[in-house]
């Protein structure tokens, strides 16, 4: 029996275990390691989810301890299982593993994709922050317009009680409280709920899939709403991948983003309205080179604000989605674009006023720049976010997170929300791609 460590971030690592290693007599997973997300190490993958072969569960350690764990457990192989990292980083981990004596591997979709009895549309991206969410919302709108019931499934974000999070169903904002969601979770679930759609997430994605197939609300199509730049857990009948010309070349240099690009039936080049032509062309040429059969859709990320007067002529603090700014490496998001477009006098740099865990975030990610990441993986981060907003000397706050942050944090300053939607440019478009999917699956 080969001894395995799964290197992860509370997402694909658990899924890889559930689909390939759980109940497999050839392997024994002796540990998980955790990185990228604050405070997810030091837990256990519980025995109730791990199965009969793991009566004590499986310990989760910090990734920093990797070499020591390989020696301690006499490990045969380490499996890399998290996303949105550059190739040199992945192979740096591989070098550490090999130097400690173990093999280094990554599982593909043959071993990890689950087959549904329902048609599946999957939306992925080559990096965090490309515009998956707005693309997913557009696809749901197109399917709903054809009187099809869509249930969305979100890539996992199980940061709490793993047993309690085995299968989570969200149909109302009250469900966010019921499941003790973090800001990061709410940012992904709330837009679907606000549009009147049901969304699932959790830990055990086969259990989730079988629950969806029998959901009381009915389901004609499952929409896989990917996380970071990971490839789907469910076998798609249509794979849509979003690329970002603000980060040209990342589509072929980040793992596993290139996998999602190579799997794509359709590729959306988003943010064409705000990207340089040369960068757009670089991305277009890379798509043509590695996936020439994909349908390529040009799109803009259109921006609107609830109260433009809160921005015009004012000194503003801009708040953006946390993961997009941190491991997503984005410097300019919808909030910055909105602040400039609607005439802000100044964008205030929050770094000198950050407190607690947010101050630590700026130290870990020094290139974030003059934007405040809406970090909220736990109560303390939420308190620190509120304190940082209060400390920052600004006239008003521009909130470009996908959720109503004012519902979570009391802001004593004028503020406005930024919304961003996908606007396709010319032809082909998502409507024609969806028509092809409906014909292929017999739904039309």
C-alpha positions as a printed Julia matrix, in Angstrom:
444×3 Matrix{Float64}:
   0.0    0.0     0.0
   1.59   3.27   -1.17
   1.63   6.15    1.28
   0.35   9.45   -0.13
   0.32  13.11    0.9
  -2.16  15.35   -0.93
  -0.91  18.93   -1.26
  -3.94  21.23   -1.37
  -5.97  24.21   -0.22
  -9.29  22.77    1.03
 -10.78  22.17   -2.41
  -9.49  19.86   -5.12
  -7.38  18.02   -2.56
 -10.49  16.71   -0.81
 -12.16  15.96   -4.15
  -9.15  14.0    -5.4
  -9.19  11.98   -2.21
 -12.93  11.29   -2.44
 -12.89  10.25   -6.08
  -9.58   8.37   -6.41
  -8.09   7.45   -3.02
 -11.06   6.87   -0.72
 -11.68   3.13   -0.54
  -8.74   2.4    -2.87
  -6.8   -0.55   -1.37
  -3.6    0.37   -3.24
  -3.11   3.67   -1.39
  -3.1    5.14    2.1
  -3.39   8.93    2.36
  -1.4    9.75    5.48
  -1.85  13.55    5.42
  -3.07  16.61    3.62
  -1.06  19.81    3.5
  -2.75  23.19    3.22
  -1.69  26.53    1.75
  -3.04  29.67    0.05
  -6.05  30.08    2.4
  -5.6   31.45    5.95
  -6.22  29.2     8.95
  -7.12  25.96    7.14
  -4.25  23.86    8.5
  -4.38  22.17   11.89
  -7.68  20.43   11.21
  -8.56  16.86   10.3
 -10.38  15.46    7.31
 -13.02  13.7     9.4
 -13.43   9.94    9.63
 -17.1   10.28    8.6
 -16.0   11.61    5.2
 -12.75   9.66    4.89
 -14.32   6.2     5.18
 -13.73   2.97    7.08
 -10.02   2.84    6.27
  -9.46   6.05    8.24
 -10.99   5.57   11.7
  -9.03   8.55   13.05
  -9.56  10.82   10.08
  -6.64  12.35    8.14
  -4.52  15.17    9.62
  -4.1   18.46    7.74
  -0.75  20.19    8.16
   0.72  23.45    6.9
   2.51  23.07    3.57
   5.69  24.44    5.19
   6.05  21.08    6.96
   6.03  19.06    3.71
   9.59  17.68    3.78
   9.33  16.69    7.43
   6.05  14.9     6.76
   7.52  12.94    3.83
  10.22  11.6     6.13
   7.94  11.1     9.14
   5.4    9.02    7.23
   7.87   7.4     4.79
   5.77   8.79    1.94
   5.9    7.26   -1.55
   4.24  10.08   -3.52
   2.83  13.58   -3.11
  -0.13  14.72   -5.2
  -0.36  18.42   -6.09
  -4.01  19.48   -5.88
  -4.61  23.22   -5.81
  -4.92  25.98   -8.35
  -3.91  29.38   -9.69
  -0.16  29.01   -9.33
   2.61  29.62  -11.9
   4.42  26.67  -13.4
   7.72  27.5   -11.7
   5.93  27.4    -8.33
   4.44  23.97   -9.08
   7.8   22.56  -10.06
   9.41  24.21   -7.06
   7.08  22.12   -4.9
   7.99  19.13   -7.05
  11.68  19.72   -6.4
  11.05  19.81   -2.65
   9.11  16.56   -2.84
  11.71  14.78   -5.0
  14.58  15.99   -2.83
  12.8   14.55    0.21
  12.61  11.19   -1.6
   9.0   10.98   -2.82
   7.45  10.99   -6.28
   5.52  14.07   -7.43
   2.28  13.74   -9.35
  -0.98  15.43  -10.44
  -4.28  13.66  -11.16
  -6.12  14.33  -14.42
  -9.81  14.53  -15.19
 -10.05  10.82  -16.1
  -9.54  10.0   -12.43
 -11.53  12.86  -10.92
 -14.47  13.93  -13.13
 -17.88  12.59  -12.13
 -20.58  11.8   -14.7
 -24.03  13.27  -14.2
 -27.38  12.02  -15.43
 -28.16  15.68  -16.24
 -26.53  17.8   -18.97
 -23.62  19.85  -17.58
 -22.26  23.24  -18.63
 -18.93  24.07  -17.01
 -17.43  27.55  -16.71
 -13.73  27.83  -15.91
 -10.94  30.35  -16.36
  -7.21  30.58  -16.85
  -6.77  32.78  -13.73
  -8.75  34.01  -10.77
 -10.61  37.22  -11.65
 -11.1   36.65  -15.39
 -14.87  36.94  -15.16
 -16.21  33.43  -14.54
 -19.06  34.65  -12.36
 -20.48  37.11  -14.88
 -20.1   34.49  -17.62
 -21.93  31.94  -15.47
 -24.73  34.43  -14.8
 -25.08  35.11  -18.53
 -25.3   31.4   -19.33
 -27.94  30.86  -16.64
 -29.96  33.75  -18.1
 -29.82  32.2   -21.57
 -30.92  28.81  -20.28
 -33.69  30.27  -18.11
 -34.97  32.18  -21.13
 -35.55  28.79  -22.75
 -37.61  27.66  -19.72
 -34.89  25.37  -18.45
 -34.29  24.97  -14.73
 -30.62  25.44  -13.88
 -28.88  24.48  -10.64
 -25.39  25.87  -10.13
 -22.58  24.05   -8.35
 -19.66  26.01   -6.99
 -16.1   24.77   -6.65
 -15.52  23.98   -2.93
 -14.65  26.48   -0.24
 -15.02  24.36    2.94
 -13.34  26.49    5.57
 -15.45  25.43    8.55
 -16.88  22.18    9.94
 -16.22  19.69    7.14
 -18.87  17.22    8.28
 -21.5   19.97    8.38
 -20.37  21.18    4.95
 -20.58  17.8     3.19
 -23.56  18.94    1.07
 -24.73  22.57    1.16
 -27.78  23.96   -0.63
 -28.31  27.71   -0.98
 -31.67  29.03   -2.15
 -32.03  32.16    0.01
 -29.83  34.69    1.77
 -30.86  33.06    5.06
 -29.03  29.93    3.91
 -25.78  31.93    3.96
 -26.27  32.49    7.69
 -27.4   28.91    8.22
 -24.12  27.61    6.8
 -21.93  30.25    8.52
 -20.48  31.43    5.22
 -17.36  33.54    4.97
 -17.26  36.65    2.77
 -15.37  34.6     0.15
 -18.18  32.04    0.06
 -20.93  34.67   -0.01
 -19.24  36.42   -2.94
 -19.77  33.27   -5.0
 -23.18  32.15   -3.74
 -25.05  35.42   -3.29
 -25.19  36.5    -6.97
 -26.87  33.2    -7.9
 -29.31  33.45   -5.0
 -30.15  37.08   -5.84
 -30.98  35.97   -9.39
 -33.43  33.4    -8.04
 -31.27  30.35   -8.66
 -30.3   27.46   -6.41
 -26.59  26.81   -5.86
 -24.84  23.91   -4.17
 -21.35  23.55   -2.7
 -19.61  21.52   -0.02
 -17.03  18.77    0.36
 -18.33  15.52   -1.16
 -19.12  16.33   -4.76
 -20.56  12.95   -5.68
 -23.04  13.26   -2.82
 -23.77  16.81   -4.01
 -24.28  15.64   -7.59
 -26.72  12.89   -6.66
 -28.65  15.31   -4.43
 -28.94  17.83   -7.26
 -30.21  15.21   -9.67
 -33.15  14.75   -7.29
 -33.53  18.35   -6.12
 -37.15  19.2    -5.18
 -37.04  22.35   -7.32
 -36.27  20.27  -10.41
 -33.19  20.45  -12.59
 -32.76  20.41  -16.38
 -29.13  21.59  -16.53
 -26.27  21.67  -14.04
 -23.93  24.64  -14.26
 -20.43  24.05  -12.86
 -19.2   27.44  -11.6
 -15.46  26.91  -11.32
 -13.1   28.25   -8.68
  -9.75  29.93   -9.32
  -8.54  28.37  -12.59
  -9.34  24.75  -11.8
 -10.89  22.28  -14.23
 -14.36  20.86  -13.45
 -15.21  18.09  -11.02
 -18.12  17.06  -13.29
 -17.76  15.87  -16.87
 -19.12  18.73  -18.99
 -21.2   18.51  -22.14
 -20.07  22.1   -22.79
 -16.88  23.65  -21.4
 -16.57  27.45  -21.47
 -13.23  28.97  -20.43
 -12.68  32.68  -19.75
  -9.33  34.37  -20.48
  -8.05  37.79  -19.44
  -6.02  40.01  -21.79
  -4.93  42.12  -18.8
  -2.65  39.17  -17.98
  -1.45  38.01  -21.4
   0.55  34.81  -21.39
  -0.9   33.62  -18.09
  -3.23  31.34  -20.03
  -0.22  29.15  -20.88
   1.9   29.62  -17.75
  -0.42  28.96  -14.77
  -1.62  25.64  -13.41
  -4.18  24.32  -14.04
  -5.48  27.23  -16.12
  -3.93  25.88  -19.31
  -5.82  22.64  -18.68
  -9.14  24.53  -18.68
  -8.11  26.28  -21.91
  -7.2   23.02  -23.63
 -10.5   21.45  -22.51
 -12.62  24.38  -23.73
 -15.32  24.08  -26.38
 -15.7   27.86  -26.25
 -13.28  30.54  -25.03
 -14.45  33.98  -23.88
 -11.85  36.74  -24.25
 -13.2   39.1   -21.59
 -12.39  42.76  -20.78
 -11.64  43.66  -24.38
 -13.03  47.13  -23.65
 -10.23  47.93  -21.19
  -7.25  45.87  -22.47
  -4.42  46.84  -24.82
  -4.79  45.6   -28.4
  -1.36  43.94  -28.35
  -2.27  41.98  -25.22
  -5.58  40.88  -26.74
  -3.71  39.67  -29.79
  -1.22  37.71  -27.66
  -4.07  35.9   -25.93
  -5.83  35.26  -29.24
  -2.7   33.74  -30.76
  -2.15  31.5   -27.73
  -5.72  30.2   -27.96
  -5.29  29.48  -31.66
  -2.03  27.65  -31.02
  -3.14  25.32  -28.23
  -6.9   24.94  -28.88
  -7.66  25.86  -32.51
 -11.02  24.06  -32.48
 -12.51  26.23  -29.74
 -15.15  28.83  -30.56
 -13.72  32.23  -29.58
 -16.11  34.86  -28.2
 -15.08  38.49  -27.7
 -16.6   40.22  -24.68
 -16.5   43.36  -22.57
 -16.96  43.59  -18.83
 -19.5   46.4   -18.55
 -19.51  48.39  -15.33
 -22.28  50.26  -13.54
 -22.51  51.9   -10.12
 -25.49  52.47   -7.86
 -24.56  56.07   -6.9
 -22.09  57.83   -9.26
 -22.29  61.02   -7.17
 -20.48  59.2    -4.36
 -17.44  58.94   -6.66
 -17.32  62.14   -8.71
 -14.77  64.6    -7.32
 -14.25  62.56   -4.16
 -11.29  60.91   -2.43
 -12.35  57.27   -2.59
 -11.31  53.98   -1.02
 -11.7   51.11   -3.48
 -12.53  47.61   -2.21
 -12.14  44.62   -4.53
 -12.63  40.86   -4.31
  -9.9   39.43   -2.02
  -8.64  36.34   -3.9
  -8.51  38.25   -7.19
  -6.03  40.7    -5.65
  -4.01  38.17   -3.65
  -3.17  34.95   -5.48
  -4.97  36.29   -8.57
  -2.26  38.98   -8.98
  -4.72  41.58  -10.33
  -3.83  45.24   -9.79
  -6.84  46.78  -11.54
 -10.35  45.54  -10.96
 -13.86  46.82  -11.6
 -13.63  49.19   -8.62
 -10.56  50.99   -9.93
 -12.07  51.2   -13.42
 -15.3   52.62  -11.96
 -13.46  55.13   -9.78
 -11.57  56.51  -12.77
 -14.5   56.37  -15.16
 -16.85  58.2   -12.8
 -14.4   60.95  -11.94
 -12.84  60.23   -8.55
 -10.48  63.01   -7.47
  -8.14  60.53   -5.77
  -7.88  56.83   -4.99
  -6.72  56.6    -1.38
  -4.0   54.07   -0.57
  -5.27  51.96    2.39
  -2.0   50.23    3.24
  -0.9   52.65    5.95
  -4.27  52.27    7.7
  -4.66  48.47    7.53
  -4.91  46.65   10.84
  -4.58  43.08   12.1
  -4.98  40.32    9.54
  -5.36  42.81    6.7
  -1.99  44.36    7.52
  -0.57  40.81    7.34
  -2.23  40.31    3.94
  -0.48  43.39    2.54
   2.85  42.05    3.82
   2.27  38.66    2.2
   1.1   40.26   -1.06
   3.08  43.53   -1.29
   2.11  44.15   -4.92
  -1.64  44.54   -4.28
  -1.29  48.32   -4.59
  -3.78  51.03   -3.68
  -6.8   48.73   -3.34
  -8.31  47.1    -0.27
  -8.94  43.34   -0.6
 -12.26  42.26    0.93
 -10.69  39.49    2.98
 -13.18  37.7     5.18
 -12.2   34.08    5.81
 -13.15  34.45    9.48
 -14.65  36.78   12.08
 -11.33  38.44   12.89
 -10.62  39.29    9.25
 -14.1   40.78    8.93
 -13.49  42.93   12.03
 -10.12  44.02   10.66
 -11.7   44.87    7.32
 -14.29  47.07    9.05
 -11.59  48.78   11.14
  -9.41  49.42    8.09
 -12.32  51.01    6.22
 -13.04  53.21    9.24
  -9.35  54.19    9.61
  -8.8   55.16    5.98
  -9.17  58.94    5.43
 -11.51  59.08    2.44
 -14.71  60.8     1.43
 -16.44  57.65    0.24
 -16.04  53.94   -0.47
 -16.33  52.15   -3.83
 -17.31  48.53   -3.22
 -16.58  46.2    -6.15
 -17.21  42.87   -4.43
 -19.96  40.55   -5.77
 -21.91  40.85   -2.51
 -23.6   43.68   -0.63
 -20.72  44.31    1.77
 -22.85  46.8     3.67
 -25.0   43.88    4.78
 -21.96  42.33    6.49
 -20.02  45.39    7.65
 -21.41  48.66    8.95
 -19.77  51.49    6.98
 -20.07  54.99    8.41
 -19.01  56.57    5.13
 -20.94  57.17    1.91
 -20.51  54.15   -0.35
 -21.59  52.79   -3.7
 -21.61  49.32   -5.22
 -20.05  48.43   -8.54
 -21.73  45.83  -10.75
 -20.1   44.16  -13.73
 -21.76  42.11  -16.44
 -20.65  40.28  -19.56
 -21.4   41.97  -22.87
 -20.56  39.9   -25.93
 -19.17  41.69  -28.96
 -20.25  40.53  -32.4
 -20.5   36.9   -33.41
 -20.11  34.11  -32.37
 -21.73  34.6   -28.99
 -22.8   32.52  -26.01
 -26.34  32.23  -27.35
 -25.15  30.33  -30.43
 -22.89  28.14  -28.27
 -25.79  27.34  -25.94
 -27.99  26.46  -28.93
 -25.35  23.93  -29.99
 -25.27  22.49  -26.47
 -29.07  22.14  -26.39
 -29.06  20.34  -29.74
 -26.23  18.03  -28.64
 -27.98  17.08  -25.39
 -31.47  16.81  -26.86
 -32.86  19.67  -24.76
 -33.89  21.73  -27.76
